[in-house]
Amino acid sequence: MGPEKQQKSRWAPWWVYLVVILGCNYVKQYLVQDLPVAVNAAITVVLVGSLFLAITVVYRGMRGAERG
């Protein structure tokens, strides 16, 4: 497998990140709408970072299972 193909398979498609992050952010906004803006922003940063990491780990795990 060439380096280009290997790099491309490291990340989930962009739309997976978009759908999951927007959906979770919508739910988060409903749950914490009464908190101050700074707290809401901090929760958003942690949430997005965690979701990005989780999506990437799950995708790479699924891709590894397909190859192996």
C-alpha positions as CSV (number, residue, x, y, z in Angstrom):
1,M,0.0,0.0,0.0
2,G,1.4,3.4,-1.0
3,P,1.9,6.2,1.5
4,E,-0.9,8.2,-0.1
5,K,-3.5,5.4,0.4
6,Q,-2.2,4.7,3.9
7,Q,-2.6,8.4,5.0
8,K,-6.1,8.6,3.5
9,S,-7.3,5.5,5.5
10,R,-6.3,7.0,8.8
11,W,-9.3,9.3,9.1
12,A,-13.0,8.8,8.9
13,P,-14.8,10.6,6.1
14,W,-15.4,14.3,7.0
15,W,-19.2,13.9,7.1
16,V,-19.0,11.4,9.9
17,Y,-17.2,13.9,12.1
18,L,-19.7,16.6,11.0
19,V,-22.9,14.6,11.7
20,V,-21.7,13.2,15.1
21,I,-20.3,16.5,16.4
22,L,-23.3,18.6,15.3
23,G,-25.7,16.1,16.7
24,C,-24.0,15.8,20.1
25,N,-23.6,19.6,20.2
26,Y,-27.3,20.1,19.6
27,V,-28.1,17.7,22.5
28,K,-25.5,19.4,24.7
29,Q,-26.9,22.8,24.0
30,Y,-30.3,21.7,25.1
31,L,-29.0,20.2,28.3
32,V,-26.7,23.1,29.4
33,Q,-28.6,26.1,28.0
34,D,-28.8,27.8,31.4
35,L,-25.0,27.7,32.1
36,P,-22.8,30.7,31.6
37,V,-21.2,31.1,28.2
38,A,-17.7,30.4,29.4
39,V,-18.8,27.1,30.9
40,N,-20.7,26.2,27.8
41,A,-17.7,27.0,25.6
42,A,-15.4,24.8,27.8
43,I,-17.8,21.9,27.6
44,T,-18.0,22.3,23.9
45,V,-14.2,22.2,23.5
46,V,-13.9,19.1,25.6
47,L,-16.9,17.5,23.9
48,V,-15.6,18.1,20.3
49,G,-12.1,17.0,21.2
50,S,-13.4,13.8,22.8
51,L,-15.7,13.0,19.9
52,F,-13.0,13.6,17.3
53,L,-10.7,11.2,19.2
54,A,-13.5,8.6,19.7
55,I,-14.6,8.7,16.0
56,T,-11.0,8.3,14.9
57,V,-10.3,5.4,17.2
58,V,-13.5,3.6,16.2
59,Y,-12.8,4.2,12.5
60,R,-9.3,2.9,12.7
61,G,-10.4,-0.1,14.7
62,M,-13.0,-0.9,12.1
63,R,-10.5,-0.4,9.2
64,G,-8.0,-2.7,11.0
65,A,-10.6,-5.4,11.4
66,E,-11.4,-5.2,7.6
67,R,-7.7,-5.6,6.7
68,G,-6.8,-8.3,9.2
